[in-house]
Amino acid sequence: MRTYRKFVRAIAMLAVALVFAAAVLGAGALCAAQENASQDKPLSEGEARLLRQIEEAVAAGNTDEAQVFMARALLFFEDPALKSRVYAARGHLNMQLGLTDDAISDLDQAVRLAPDDPAALQARGIVFYQLKRPGLAIPDLDRAMELGPTDPGACTARGNLHLDFGNLMGALKAYDLALELDPEYTEAIFQRGYVYSRLGHFNLAVEAFTRVADEFPDKAFPFNNRGIALSQAGREAESLADFQKAVDTDSNYASAWSNLGYTRFLMGDAKGALDAYEKADDLERDNAYCLCNQAEANFRLGEKIKTKGALKKCLKAASQDAFFQREEAYYIATLEMLKEYVDKNNELPNEDILLEKAAGAWDEDRRKQAFSFYTMAYMLNPNRAETLFRLGALSDRLGRRSYALNFLNRFLARNPDHELAGSARELLESLVIPLPPAPGMGAASAPAENAKR
């Protein structure tokens, strides 16, 4: 269960690891100003020369010289739209230099001079987004998109804000718009992959993360994220290779080590899983997820004393992690039940005992107890068909859609002709959220992963 439990948190942390500069209006946008700032009045020789000097200074990283040329331009230029672009460019430069107040002042001036210029609104909106001020960022970015967006960075920032508020479709629309403006805009591709995963379209997520991996083959994060999507689609052998690539690329990548361990666990290598978990724990001490994974691996290996110690540590860590408590209440209850059994009986439960208790709870519709017993059985044997199916169905009934998608995809990947396969496909199709029509295209919805073979 490791991949799904940590997916939301991990991907949020990994998105931060993207080495993409936010595509705020910079000197490059001044080129467009030569054509767009004043349609009726061509640039003078002096105006064109100043714009070139600004662009060359920024491109060379000579910020002091760029600031001088921008100040001259603001004194020399008369066209409000052209001055607005220079203010916006200087605002972006001031943000890069850490001069937040100066940046906001310049961007306010840019919008005041050209209130209907989407570029100025985009620039200010992105800065407010970077400053974590969504109440100010959203109106600017929405107005810019309404007027006609020109900057894929602004659309991506708006998509990220939608994500912050849980609006997946709004986020997807904004990322699609960013990619209409620039089909190779990597951050939008990456973020769209995350949304595809959240919606249940894991193969589309794999395609998105593959594009990022192709562009950044020497970075670990796209391989880790593609591995997560592959695992969610039930494609463990492929995900194993990606997680291994991630840790080979960055040996300090705790999340990738943990994901590698979980995939080894699913593929029957509990000892190899434990080795990877221990490396993750060395890098990120007292992480509740990692400690719980170690407890699962020791349980699979039949290590009673180590399982008891690991359960004690992970439950203590869970009690101090508000996110874990909020997201993993059923899982915590399962671990508490396992600890109680071991303490009472001085032995680890075997799979037969757990399946018997699980079947009884299932028949009596005691969903939480059934979920816990089947989860413990899953820790011992993550590939048993009926366990996977029932965990998928129980996860759906308990409102854990992401768990349900994962279990059902794994069930169907391994058992496409099982007698329960029809029911699994029907439930899976009901859980995958249809995609909206792509911009400029007719309605199109990707099929549910493993829904049809």
Order of alpha helices (4+ residues) and beta strands (2+ residues): alpha-alpha-alpha-alpha-alpha-alpha-alpha-alpha-alpha-alpha-alpha-alpha-alpha-alpha-alpha-alpha-alpha-alpha-alpha-alpha-alpha-alpha-alpha-alpha-alpha
